[in-house]
Amino acid sequence: MFTIFENKESQVRSYCRKYPVVFDRAKNAEMFSEDGHRYIDFLAVAGSMNYGHNNPEIKKAVLDYLSEDRIINALDMYTSAKAEFLQTFEEDILAPRGLDYKVMCCGPTGTNAVEAALKLARKNKQRTGVIAFSGAFHGMSLGALAMTTDRVSREGGFVPLENVTFAPYDGTFDSIAYLRWVLEDDHSGVDKPAAIVLETVQAEGGINIASVEWLRAVREICTEKDILMIVDDIQVGNGRTGTFFSFERAGVVPDMVTMSKSISGFGMPMALLLLKPELDIFRPAEHNGTFRGNQLSFVGGTAGIKYFVGHKLDEEVRRKEKLVGDFLRSQVASMDERLSVRGIGMLWGVDFGAVDPKLALEAVHAAFDRGLICEVAGRQDGVLKLMPPLTIEDSVLEEGLSIVKDSVAAVLGK
């Protein structure tokens, strides 16, 4: 079976190298290989399965839609599926939070939403530069890649990655003082940017969590300096941090928000750009794409929002956050005082940086051998990254955490 992949699929493939089995089925937080071996999913397909694999309520909505010969792809034409999604998103997500955003349906990937945000920010402010942060990951297309900092990703571009100034993220040096110096010192050498682009939690960057005070300070600077604040909520939105939008805990309102991954509810391609109405100045078709009208994604997205609200998933995530945090601090970090644990909601990391960064990947392999799928992140890939589906049953979550403990112990030689 592996021969076909090795002979015909590009060398660029990556996840399958960490998890070398052929997967066939999945249910909630469990995946099954072709030969029936069970794996607990602590990756959630890079955060695109927040509501679990084959969530029965969302699956029913998708199957019902498919059974009736409804429209599947429609560019950006008006459809009943899109109307229902936009109405549900407004009534159940935006309005209760006092958010007034227009919704731009982008191409199917998160990086496409980032590209749309960059183009629109520059068009609005008539400035070319943006500020991003060390540790950021925003995507692999060239505009988004220019704001992404890990060396391996950047080396894949092979063209100059320009028009971005990087600032230290919260927790590294005095980030706010640096931002003010860059923007206020007439000899900083940095032109005034169109936007400041940030993740409230850097997931790929190593589970770096911005403080409420830092997020508010960035919002204040953006307002004061006439700079747009863009929040990339592609991986840490859709309830991952314990609220639907990750920025809610800080009480800030970004000018734009990018969304993808779990916004479709069912793991199907979908990306959105949320923007304040006054910023909506694109001419018709100035940023478009054939698959911005994926109707199954609208159907799944509508069902996903209803599931999130109806099951009070935000409260469930905050409850599970304590369970995960308590376990990792008491059972894992206690193995070696050089280990550090950090997280929010259902996104956690075990940092091996002070021990040996290479041990994080060894822990991924050890966990996979024990039936758990997880990933690495951060500097030198030195953080073991844990992000299960938000719907994971407590018993399966506890089983997975026990495997994490055993795997860390194994690589530490305990």
N, C-alpha and C positions, 0 to 999 in steps of 0.2 A: 504493500500500500504506500509506503513512504517513497518508493521509487518514482512514482508519477510526480510528486512534489519536487523531489530533488532534481529530476530531469527537466521538468517543464516550468516550474515556478521560479521567479526571479530571486537572486541572492539577497534582495532587500528584505525578505521576510525576517521577522524578528521574534515575535511571541512564541511561535511554534518551536523555536530552538530551546526555549526554556521549558516548554511543556510538550515533549515529543510523543504525543499520542494522537490518535484520530478521534475527535469528539463527534458525538452523534446526537445526544439528547441533553435536555436541561430542564430543570424545574426549580423555581425560586432561587435558592442559593446553592444548588447542587448541579454539577455537570457530570455526564456519563460518557465514557469513551466507547468506541465501537464494540469493544469486547466486554462492555458492561461494568468497567471499573468506575467507582464513584469518587468524585472530587468535590470538596467544599470550595466555593468560589469566594475568595477574598479580594477579587479584582473587579468584579462586576463589569467585565468587558470595558475596562478603562473608564468606568463611571457611566456607561451608557445604559446600564440595566439597574437603575436605582430601585425600580418597582419589581425586581426579580425576573428571572427567566420565565416566559410563558405565564405571566400573571393572568389568572383565569378571567378576571373581570375585563381586563384590557383586551385579552385574546378574543373574548366573546364579541366585543364591539368590532374588532377587525374582521373576524370571520363572518359576522352578520353583514357587514358592508360588502365583503367579497362575494357573498352568496347571491347578491342582487344585481349583478352586472352594472355596478356603479362606476363612475369615472375613477381611473387610477392615476393618470398623469394629465395635467391640464395647464402646464406653463403657469402663468399668473392669472388665468381666467377666473371669473367668479364661479364658485361651486358651493353646494350646500355643506359639504364637509368642512371647507375653509371657514364659511360663515359660522358654523357651530363652534369650531375651535376658537375663533376670535371672540365670539360672544362669551364663551365659557372662560377664556383667559381673562377677559375684562371683568366679568362679574365675580369670579371666584378667586382671582389672584391679584389683579391690578387695583380694582376699586376698593377692596377691603384694606389695602395698604396705602391708600391715598396716592397712588402712582398714576400719572397721566402720561402714558407713552403711546406713540404710534408704533406699529409692528411692521417690520420689513421682513418678508420671507426671502431668505437668501438661498444660495445653492446648498447642497445637502451636507456640507461639512462645516465644522466649527471654524476652521481657518478662513472659510469664505465669509462668515459673519464678521470676523476680525478685519478682513480686507475691506469689507463694506464700511465698517466703522472708521477705518483709517482714511478712506477716500472721502467720506462724508465730513469728517472732522476737518480735513485739509481744505475741502471745498467751502465749508462754512467760515473758517477763520482766515482763509487765504494765506496760510502758513504751511511750510512743508515738514517741519520737524515735529517729533513727539518725544516725550520722556517715558521710558519704561524702566524696569527695575532688575537688578542682578538677581538671578534665580528664576527669572520668568520663563514660562513656556506658553506661547500663543499660537503655534501652528507651524506648518512646514511650507506653505506658499511664501513667496519672497517677501511680501510686506510684513506678514506675521513672523516670518523667520528672522527678519531684521530686528524684531523685539524679543526674540528668544535667545537665551544666553549660553546654553550648554554648547561646548565646543564641537562635539560630534555632529549635532544637528546643523550648526552653522557651516561646518566644512562641506556639507552636502550641497550647498548652494552654488559655489564656484563662480559667484559674481559679487561685486561689492554690495554689502548690506548697509544701506545708508539711511540718513535722515532720522536717526534715533540717537538720543543721548541717554545713557544709563545712569541711574542713581542707586545708591544702596537701599535695600529693602529694610523695613522695620526690623530692628534687632541687630542691624549691622551698622556700626558707627552712629552718628546723629543724622539720621536720614532727613528729617524735616529741616534741620539747619542747613544741610547740604542743598536741598531743594531751594530754599530761600536764597542761598548764596548764588546758585546758578542763575536764578531768575532776577535777582536784584543787583548783583555786582556788575557794573558796566564793563568790567574786564574779565568776566568769567569765560568769555569766548563762545557762549552758547546763545543762539538766537531764541527768541520767545517761541515756544512750541504751540501747535494747534491743540494738543491734548496731552494729558497724563494718563497712561494706560496701566492698569494694575489688576492683579488677582488678590482678593481679600485673604485667600489662603493659597500659597504656592504649593500645589500638589506635586507636580513633577519636580519642583525645586527642592523637595525634601520635607514637606509638611511644615512649612513656615507660616505661622499664623500672625497676621497683622493685628495689632491691638486696636481696640475701639478708639482710643485717643489718637493713634496714628492716622486711621482712616478719616476721622473728623478733621484732623489738621490738613490732610491732603485736600479734602473737600473745601476747606476754608481758603487754602492757597489758590485752588482752581477758580473759585468764585471771585476772589480778590483780584486775580491777575487776568481774568477773562480767558481762561483756559478750560477746555472741556475735560471732564472727568469721565473716563471710560472704564467700566468694570467688566472684566472677562469672567463670566460666570459659567463657562462652558463645562468645566469639570466639577466645580464645587457648588453649583446651583442645584435646582430641583430637589431641595430638601437635604442635601448631603451634610450641611453643617448644622442642621436643626431648625432652620427656617427655609422657606421656599427660595428666597434670594439670600445669598451669603452676606450681603451688606446690611441686612435688616438689623442685625445686632448693634450696629453703630448708629442707626438712625439717620444715615446719609441717603441722599438721592442722587445717583450718578446721572450724568447727561445722556449717556448711552450705556446699554448693557448687551453683551453678546451671550447667546445661549445656543446650546446644541446638545449632543450626547443624549441625556435622558428626557429631553423635552418632548420627544415623540412617544414616550411612555412604553414603547415595545421594542426598543433597540433598532428602530428603522432610521435611515438618514433624514435629518432635519436640522435646520439652523435658522435662528432668528436674530435680528438686531432690533432692540428696543431703543427708541430715541424720543427725546422731548419734541413736541409738535413743531416748535419753531425751527428745529434743525432739519426738518423734512424738505430738503431743497433739491434732491435729485430730480433731474428731468426723466420723463418716461423712458425706461430701458437703459438708463445710464449705468446701472449695475444690475445685470440680470443673469439668468441661467436656466437651462431647460428643466432641471429637476427641482425648481423651487415650488412646484405644484404637486408634490407627492401626497396624494390624497389619503393613502393609508397612514402616513405620518400624522396628518391632521386628525384622523379618526382616533389613532392611538394616543395622540397628545391630548385630545379632549377627554378620553377615558382615563388617562393618567392623572390629569388635574382632578377629575371627579374622585378618583381613588385616593389621591393625596389628601383632599379635603374631607372626604367621607370617612376615611380611616384615621384621621388626625395623625398623619404620618410624622408631622413635625414633633408632636409630643412623644411619639414612639422613639424617634431618633434621639431625642434628649434623654429619654430613659435609658436607652441602650448605650449612649455615650458614657454614662457613669459606670455601667457594667464593664465596658471595654477598658476604660481608663483605670478603674480600680484593679482589674486583673493584670494589665500590662505593668503598672507601677509596682504592684506587690509581688507578682510571680515572675516577671521577666526582667525588669530593670534591676531588681534585687540580686540578680545573678552576678553582676559585675558593676561596680560603682562608676565605671567609665561609660556604661550604656546610658543613653537618655531616651525618654519616651515623651512624645508630644502628640496632641491631636485635638480635634473638635468634631462633634457630631459623630458620624460614622466614617471618619477619615483619620487614620492614625499612622504613626511611624515609630520604628525602633532604630535609633541612630547608632551605628557602629563606628562612626568617624574617629572617635577617640581611642577605639580599640584597634580595629583594622577594617577599613572600608570594604575590603574584598569579602569580608565575612557576610555582608548583607546578601550578596548573590549566592554564596554558599548556603545561606539559610533558606533562600527561595528554592534551591534544588533539594535541600533536606526536607522542606515542607511538602514539595511536590511528591517526593518519594513516600511521604506519609499520607498523601491524599488531600493536599491543600494547595490552592492556586493563589499566589500573591506575587508582588512585584518589588522592584527596587526603584529608588528615586534619589534626587539630591546630588550634592557634590561627590564626585568619584563613585556615584551609584552606591553610596554608603548607608542609605536609609532603607530599611525593610518597610514597605508601604502596604497598608491594610485598608481596604475599602469594600466591605461586603455590600450586597444589596441591602437597602434600608428595610426590606421586608423579611429579612432572615429570621427564622424561628430562634428563640432563645437557646434551645437545646443544641441546634446546629452551630450557633454562634459560639457557645461555650466549648463545643467539640473542636471547632476551628482554633479557638484561642489556646486550647490545650496543645494542639499540634504546633502552634507558634512557639509555645514554651519549650516543647521537646526539641524543636528544630534549632532554636537559639542555644539551648543547652548543648546540643550535639556539636555545633560549630565552635562553641566556646570550650569544648572538651570537658564539660562538667559531668 
